[in-house]
Amino acid sequence: MEKKRTRRMKMAMLCYVLAALCLVYCVGVVATKAAGTKFYLIWLAGTALFGLFGFFVQKGLWMRLPIGLRAGIGVLAGVGIACLCGLLILIGSTFSAKGERQLSYIIVLGAQMKQSGPSVVLEKRLCRAYTYLTENPETLCVLSGGQGSNEPVSEAQGMYDALVKKGIDPKRLILEDQSTNTVENLRFSRKLIPREVQKVGIVTSNFHVYRSLRLAKQQGFSDAVGISADSGLYFLPNNVLRECFGIVKDRLYGNLKFF
């Protein structure tokens, strides 16, 4: 009996620690004021979930549930963890993609524009695009991103202004300022690039490369390559988890195929 109680307390303590970590991380994301979406609220959900489960275990309520219910919850949790691990492997497979030299076109996928200028994520994508464009002076660049309700200008225009300020020739930059999501980024950019051009580089954040390449294939780019931009370590857990949900959503909507 004492051994069971000790195991129960250890499991409860683990759950409480995980709940605390989720809460601290969520508060940290909010405190930076750099989150472009409210996805960080999922960490509050994690806090509640781990905390509640820990309470159930600590009080012995978990073992009082019907064995069928406990088994069902266990199976669902196992499947969820397995799927998450699979998605993380897919995302990691293109995490450090460097693209190829001398591509005819690259596409820079937009991210949030703030009153003060590009967000941290977008600035890192622009730095990667700038490096590529300076190393490959013949490459043309499509800047893709519309204007959200909380953005002062379109993402395309913001990227254009930033790259021109860095010294990139405006004649090399093509604006696509109507898209509202990654699917539209690629669909509308496809219309601005000659049909005979199949190999393009897609500049986006490291966690976003895999999904972007799969979406690009569905939008008519048969040979797209990723060009990975750093995304910052602190926000990586939030961004990667959100990306997992994005991959699942686009698969369910038929926007991408895994193979």
PEWOTA-V502345 format. One record per helix or strand. SS is the DSSP state (@ for helix, = for strand). FROM is the first residue (numbers start at 1). LEN is the number of residues. If there is no record, write none. Layout:
BEGIN
ss=SS from=FROM len=LEN
ss=SS from=FROM len=LEN
END
This chain:
BEGIN
ss=@ from=2 len=31
ss=@ from=41 len=18
ss=@ from=62 len=3
ss=@ from=67 len=27
ss== from=98 len=1
ss== from=105 len=5
ss== from=113 len=2
ss== from=117 len=2
ss=@ from=120 len=16
ss== from=140 len=5
ss=@ from=155 len=12
ss=@ from=170 len=3
ss== from=173 len=4
ss=@ from=182 len=11
ss== from=201 len=5
ss=@ from=206 len=13
ss== from=225 len=5
ss=@ from=236 len=17
END
